[in-house]
């Protein structure tokens, strides 16, 4: 089974709409919809915004549906001159930029997992390769693989975006992928993060305008890629 998680309705409703015989279940106030898409058994959930919501949704999905892989999809902001509105980002790894115990002598963004301490959590190489193949096959998809940074903040200033890029080499920032990846990594579930860029303001004042203008079209692009991935990929 393939698990798909997005934070917003615009990130998942288009995928759910393609399901045959969808079945809904509410667990911990979260709605999970399971069904068949192009012959593949899938479960899709809207986790809500932020790391705790995303982690809750991911662990619940794993325990209830036992997916053998999970993809986080949706929109993101650019933190690099390599990514712009309409670009697609595939996470090679994820980092939680707001996790900070440096005053205790730890490296920035060190996560304390049950079996190890780690900063950059790697996404699954096979899923990355499959998503790259799909992006390469679709018309006019500018994609890049790199570090995606997650934090409980909407990053809206040039200074903050540049700082995240400088500290972690991140090419995009968002608010859920890092915790989804952390939960999957702990549970040894292959995961991927696919994001379409909705805002990359050249001036601080433009970020909210860009987000409001392009978030829906950016989310739709991610949906098209995920749909093509499901249709093309056999596991």
Secondary structure, DSSP 8 states (H G I E B T S, - for coil): -EEEEESSHHHHHHHHTT-EEEEEEEETTEEEEEEEETTEEEEEEE--SSHHHHHHHHHHHHHHH--SEEEEEEEEEE-STT--TT-EEEEEEEEETT---GGGT--TT-EE-SS-EESSEE--HHHHHHHHHHHHHSTT--EEEEEEEE-SS---SHHHHHHHHHHH-EEEEESSHHHHHHHHHHHT-EEEEEEEEEE--SSGGGHHHHHHHHHHHHHHHHHHHHHHHHHH---
